[in-house]
Amino acid sequence: MSTALRGLIGVVHLGAMPGDPGYKTGGFEATEQAALADAEALAQGGVDGIIVENFGSAPFPKGTEGHRLPPHQVAFLALVVRECRRRFGLPVGVNCLRNDAQAALGIAAATGAAFVRVNVHTGAYVTDQGVIEGEADRSLRYRQALGVPVALAADILVKHAAPLAPLAPADAVHDCFDRGLADAVVVSGVATGAPVDAALLRQVRDAAGARPVLLGSGLTPERVDTLAPLATGAIVGTWLKHQGQLHAPVDPARVRTLAAAVRGRFFPGG
């Protein structure tokens, strides 16, 4: 398993950029400065890796064929990812919301990023963007064509979504690993920042065996004892912000607190 898919991975939520409905002022430069300030706070606080998301670009396109990210978003994400790699010396990943795995893989190849996160890799889900179908075949063939060692972490039963047909957690895990050939699976709560259900996580861990499982939301110091031993790592955004507020800047003190709490606690498999 890529070492990038272990440990505490802090999220850089890009703010709204020109062209986004939520954009106000400052241009790309202000959005980049805010993103790099968050990345610096994460690095100073002791994260093991960083993932960059176009979070402020809501509402998101599906990201699948015919509904890809606009070119300026892809270009800007690539700039931020490359600068994070250059400045902080940590593994960096990218998530192109809602589900543009091809853009994410292209960014990773161009910037040397270590991994991508894909919300719907296999199966079909009903989301606030409509029905999204996984594109594992296209994504993995594109990665093969690029010839780059980019790890792919795939969500199962992804947040802000429901499977189009009933799907047991164990089946979702096997589909991602055994048919979708993902390198890791990600399990989240029902929404951004929501805690992972411990019983669900146990089912995912049992189905995954020694293969890597990442927490995708809701890890806090209070939940480390319950959740961390079942996961090889965690992607954390909301709790690391000032006062745990989603749209606030990252708080280095909170990062240090969580980094200390999870040290040596994650599942050693993978």
N, C-alpha and C positions, 0 to 999 in steps of 0.2 A: 504494500500500500504506500502511496505517496505520503511522505511525512507532512505534506501540506494539509492533509485531512485528519490531523491529530490536534488535540489541545484546544486552547481557547482562540477562536477566530472572531475578531471584532469587525463590526459592520460600519462601513462608510456609506451613509445614506446621502447621495447627491441631492442637493436642493433643486428646485425648479430652475430650468435653464431657458434661454430664449426659445420661443416656439411652444413652450408648455403653458397650459391654461393657468397654472398657479404662479407663473413668472411675474415678478414685479419690476425689479431694477438691478443694475450692477453688471449685467452682461455675463459672458462665460467666465471672465476673470474673477468676479466676485464668487461665483459658484465654485470655481476651482480653489480659491483661497480658503473658503469654508471647509471644503472637503479635505484639503491637506492639513488644515488645523485639527480636524477630527482624527485623521490618520496619525498625526504626530502624538496626539493625546493617547491613542491606542498603543502606539509603539512605546511611549514613555511609561505607560501603565503596565506593560509586560505581557501583551498578547503574543500568541505563537504565530498568528497569521492575520491577514486582513482580507476582507471581501468588499468590493465596490459595487453598489447597486444604483440604478437610476430611479431611486425611490420618489424623488420629487417630480417626476414626469407623469404622475397620474392625471387622468385615467390612461391606462396603458393599452397599447395595441396587443392583440393576441400574441404576436411574435412568431407565428407560424407562416407557412407559405401564403403569400398574398397579403399578409398583415405584419411585415417585419418592422423593426425599429427604424425611424427616420435616420438618414445618413449622418446628420449633425450630432445626434445622440451617440451613435456608434463611435464617431471620431472623438467626441469629447470623453467618453468613457475610456477609450484607449489612451488618451493623453493623461488622464488621472491615474490609471493603472500603472502606466510606465513611470510616472513621477513617484508614485508610492514605492515601486520596486527600487528606483534609483536612490531615494532618500533614506529608506528605513531598513533595507536588507532583510526583509521578512518575506515569506511566501505570500503572494497576492493572488486572489481569485476575482472573478467577475460574475455577476448575475444580471442578465439583460431582461428586465421585467417587461411583459409578463412571462414570455416563454421563448425568447429568441436565442436558442442554443447555437445556431450557426453564427450569429453575430458575436456571441460570447467566445466561441472557439476561435473565430477570426481575430478578435482582440487579443486573446491569450497567445495565439501564434505570433502576432506582430510585436507583442510587448514582452514575451517571455513569462507571462503569468503562469502560475502553477496549476490552477484548477478553475473549473466553472461549476456553477450551480444551475440545475435545470428543474423548474417546478413541475412540469408534466413531461416526463421522458417516455413513458409507456402508457397505454390505455387512453381513456377519454374522460374529461372532467367538465362538469358544469361550473362555470366561474362567472364573476361579474363582467368579464369580457365576452361571455358567450361560451359555447362548447369549444374546448381546446383539446385537440388530439395530439398525442405524443409523436415525435419524429425521430425515434431512436435510429432508424435505418439511415436517414439523411445525416443526422448528427455524427454518427460514428464513421460513416463513409467519408464525410468531410474531414474529420479529424485524421483519418487514415491518409487521405490525400495530402493533407498539410504536413504529415510526418512529424508531429510534435508530441512530446510526452505530457499532454495536458490531462489531468485527472478529471473525471466527471462525477459529480455528486448529484443524485437524483432524488427529489422528494417523493415520498409515498403518502397517499391520502393527504395531499397538500392542503395547507390552510387557505381560507377564502375560496373553497371549492368543495365539490362533492363528486364522487365517481358517477359516471353516467349510468352504470349498472352496479348492483351490490358487489362489493369487493372486500374479501377478508384481508386483514393486515398481512398475514403470512403469504397470501397469494400475491399481494402487491409487492412485497419484498422479493419473492422469487421471480416475478416478472421483470423487475428492475435489474436484478443481478444476473439471472440465468438466461433471460431472453433479450433484455435490453443492454446487457454487458456493462452496466454502470460500475464505477469503481467504489462508490459508497452510496448509502441511502441516507436521507434526511427525514427526520420525523418531527413534526411541529404541533403546536396547539391549534386551536380553531382560527386564530387571527394573529396579527403581528403583536408580539410581546406576550401572547397568552401561553400559560404553562403547558408542557407536554403531559398528557395523562400517563401516569406511571404504569398502569396495566397495559396500555397500548404499547408503551416503550418496551415492556417485558416481552410482549408478543413479537415485536420487531426484532429484539435481540435474539430471542430463541430461533426465529426463522433465519436470521442472518448468520448465526453461528459465530465464527471468529471474524467474519467480514466486517468492515467498518460501518458504524452507525453514528451519524451526527445528530445532535439536538439542533433543531432549527428555530426554536423560539422559547422564551419564558424561563431560561435558567437564571436563578438568583442565588446568592450565598445560602439562603434558607433551604433551597431545593437541591443543593449539591449532594447531600448524603443520599437522597432518594434517587436522583436521576443520573449523576455523573458515573457511577460504577457500571451503568448499563450502556454507556456511550463511549466511543473512542475520542470524541471531541464535541464542541458546541459552537454554533454560530450565534453570537449575541449582539444585539443592537440596542434595543430600548433601555434595558436596565443600566447600561453603561453611560447613558446621558445624564446630565444634571437633573437631580431629583427623579430620575427614571421617566422623564417626559420625552415622548417620541421625537418631537421636533426641536428639542434643545441640543446644544453642542455636547460632545463627549466630555465626560468628567474624568480626568486622569486618576483621581482618588478612588472613584468607583471601579475603574479598571484594575487598579492595584488590589483592591479588596477582593474582587472576584478571581483575579489571577492567583492570589494566595490561597483562596478557598478551594480551587480546583486542582492545585498542584498535587500530583501523585494520585488523584482520585479517579481518573478516567479508566475505562476498560482497557486492558493492555493488548487486546487482540488486534487482528487486522494485519 
